[in-house]
Amino acid sequence: TTFPLVFLSSSVTMPPHYDLENEDRQTELYSSGWKTNHSAFKDRYLCNTKECPRGDMCITIEQRPGGESEDQATVWDCARTCSAWFASDAFAPGFWQGKRVLELGAGTGLCGLAVAKLGADVTLTELPELLPVLKKNVLLNELGDKCSVRALPWGEHTTPQVQEWFKEAPYDVVIAVECAYAVGVQDLLVRTMAAASGPQTLVVLGHEHRWKDVDAWLYDEIGKAFESVAIPRCQHPPQYRSESISIFSLTLKTNSSEEGNHGGCEDEQELEQQRMGPRDPFA
């Protein structure tokens, strides 16, 4: 299903008459899209969006192109799917409250901001040149008390500058959405994910399938450090469900167990066992 997309603001910066407290004005200036990854450049980037992971939760996102990292400064479809899943009843009530969450390759920050609104304490990380976008979006959503923004190029978690704050690891939850976009740097991503995780850490990997070589890496490289479980698409939020998008639940390997898969959703008892809340060690 393709949902209509109408961009009502063409400016990267806030319009002068923008009023954060005026919900009607926000609705006039902001709109959300779905399956827009192939839109024109100005429609992809030169627009602020209002993303709603669920009906009672909306997040204001500024998108901003930035040189070689321009692709990280827009909201990708997989982030919409994952943020809506985080806010769904796939998780036990109160699951996110007080969780220490690390988001890798946060981009605009949509997923991390969503779980922060649900009560998590979130560290949003990106390349140094993307930090202004993240900081702006934290401010726009008044989540400064729940979110911190840090520079973390993958593989540099052992540097003294990063170790000043990375010593908080292992985190309760590690999020990596739309990070498996190229083969060349993914071993660094996996090392950083593993360093941030402990045996009880829930790692969530959101991935949109585009290239066979990247997908082949995804299953091989991740399998070196993590056991993986594919969340069946029948559990993905219906409004953001796509055959090209997958969500994986990962746990740090303690032995050589084979990767698992949830399977189908026909059996109600099996479906209940697949819900993230009851399986979580912190629930």
Residue pairs with C-beta under 8 A, 6 or more apart in sequence:
2 34
2 35
3 33
3 34
3 35
3 239
5 31
5 32
5 33
5 34
5 36
5 39
5 43
6 31
7 31
7 43
7 47
8 28
8 29
8 30
8 31
9 15
9 29
9 30
9 47
9 48
10 42
10 46
10 47
11 46
12 45
12 46
12 48
12 62
12 63
12 64
12 65
14 48
14 62
15 29
17 25
18 25
18 26
18 29
19 25
19 26
20 26
20 60
20 140
26 50
26 60
27 50
29 48
30 48
30 49
30 50
30 60
31 47
31 49
31 50
32 49
32 50
32 51
32 52
32 80
33 39
33 49
33 75
34 77
34 80
34 239
34 240
35 77
35 242
36 43
36 44
36 77
37 44
37 76
37 77
37 208
41 65
44 63
44 74
45 63
45 64
45 65
45 70
45 73
45 74
46 63
46 65
47 63
48 60
48 61
48 62
48 63
49 60
49 61
49 63
49 75
50 58
50 59
50 60
50 61
51 58
51 59
51 61
51 75
51 80
51 83
51 110
52 58
52 59
53 59
53 80
53 83
53 84
53 86
53 87
53 114
53 237
54 84
54 87
54 88
57 87
57 114
57 117
57 118
59 83
59 110
59 113
59 114
59 117
59 137
59 141
60 137
60 140
60 141
61 75
61 108
61 109
61 110
61 113
61 137
61 140
62 108
62 133
62 136
62 137
62 140
63 73
63 74
63 75
63 108
63 133
64 73
64 132
64 133
64 136
65 73
65 74
66 72
66 73
66 129
66 130
66 133
67 129
69 127
69 129
69 130
71 181
72 105
72 107
72 108
72 126
72 127
72 130
73 107
73 108
73 130
73 133
74 107
74 108
75 107
75 108
75 110
76 107
76 177
76 178
76 208
77 208
77 240
77 242
77 245
78 177
78 178
78 206
78 207
78 208
78 245
79 107
79 108
79 110
79 111
79 177
79 178
79 206
80 110
80 240
81 206
81 236
81 237
81 240
81 241
81 242
81 245
81 247
82 111
82 175
82 177
82 204
82 206
82 247
83 110
83 111
83 114
84 237
84 239
84 240
85 231
85 235
85 236
85 237
85 247
86 96
86 111
86 114
86 115
86 118
86 204
87 114
87 118
88 237
89 275
90 231
90 235
90 275
90 276
90 277
91 275
91 276
91 277
91 280
92 275
92 276
92 277
92 278
92 280
92 283
93 277
94 119
95 118
95 276
95 277
95 280
95 282
95 283
96 115
96 118
96 119
96 120
97 118
97 119
97 120
98 119
98 120
98 121
99 115
99 119
99 120
99 121
99 172
99 173
99 282
100 120
100 121
100 123
100 168
100 171
100 172
100 173
101 112
101 115
101 116
101 120
101 121
101 122
101 123
101 171
101 172
101 173
101 174
101 175
102 122
102 123
102 125
102 169
102 171
102 173
102 174
102 175
102 196
103 109
103 111
103 112
103 122
103 123
103 124
103 125
103 174
103 175
103 176
103 177
104 125
104 152
104 154
104 174
104 175
104 176
104 179
104 189
104 192
104 193
104 196
105 125
105 126
105 154
105 176
105 177
105 178
105 179
105 189
106 112
106 124
106 125
106 126
106 130
106 134
107 126
107 130
107 133
107 177
107 178
108 133
108 134
108 137
109 124
109 133
109 134
109 137
109 138
109 147
111 175
111 177
111 206
112 122
112 123
112 124
112 147
112 175
113 122
113 124
113 137
113 138
113 141
113 143
113 147
115 122
115 173
115 175
116 122
116 143
116 146
116 147
117 141
117 143
117 146
119 146
120 146
120 173
121 146
121 147
122 146
122 147
122 148
123 147
123 148
123 149
123 150
123 165
123 168
123 171
124 134
124 138
124 147
124 148
124 149
124 150
125 149
125 150
125 151
125 152
126 133
126 134
126 149
126 151
126 152
127 151
127 153
128 151
128 153
131 149
131 151
134 149
135 149
138 144
138 147
138 149
148 165
150 162
150 165
151 162
152 162
152 166
152 192
153 188
154 185
154 188
154 189
154 191
154 192
155 185
155 188
155 189
155 191
155 192
156 162
156 192
157 163
157 166
157 191
157 192
157 195
157 196
158 195
166 195
166 196
169 195
169 196
169 197
169 198
170 196
170 197
170 198
170 200
170 201
171 196
171 197
171 201
172 200
172 201
172 202
172 282
173 201
173 202
173 203
173 204
174 193
174 196
174 197
174 201
174 202
174 203
174 204
175 203
175 204
175 206
176 189
176 193
176 203
176 204
176 205
176 206
177 204
177 205
177 206
178 206
178 207
178 208
179 189
179 205
180 186
180 189
180 205
180 207
180 214
180 217
180 218
181 210
181 214
182 214
183 213
183 214
183 217
186 217
186 218
186 221
187 221
190 221
190 222
190 224
190 225
190 226
191 225
193 203
193 225
193 226
193 250
194 225
194 226
194 252
197 203
197 252
198 252
199 251
199 252
199 254
200 281
200 282
201 251
201 252
202 249
202 250
202 251
202 276
202 280
203 226
203 249
203 250
203 251
203 252
204 247
204 248
204 249
204 250
205 222
205 228
205 247
205 248
205 250
206 245
206 246
206 247
206 248
207 218
207 245
207 246
207 247
207 248
208 242
208 244
208 245
208 246
209 215
209 244
209 245
209 246
210 244
219 259
222 228
222 248
222 250
223 259
225 252
225 253
226 250
226 251
226 252
226 253
227 250
227 251
227 252
227 253
227 257
227 259
227 260
228 248
228 249
228 250
228 259
228 260
229 248
229 249
229 250
229 259
229 260
229 261
229 262
230 246
230 247
230 248
230 261
230 262
231 246
231 247
231 248
231 249
231 262
231 274
232 262
232 263
232 264
232 265
232 274
233 241
233 243
233 246
234 264
234 265
235 262
235 265
235 271
235 274
236 242
236 245
236 247
249 276
262 274
263 270
264 270
265 271
265 274
272 278
273 279
277 283
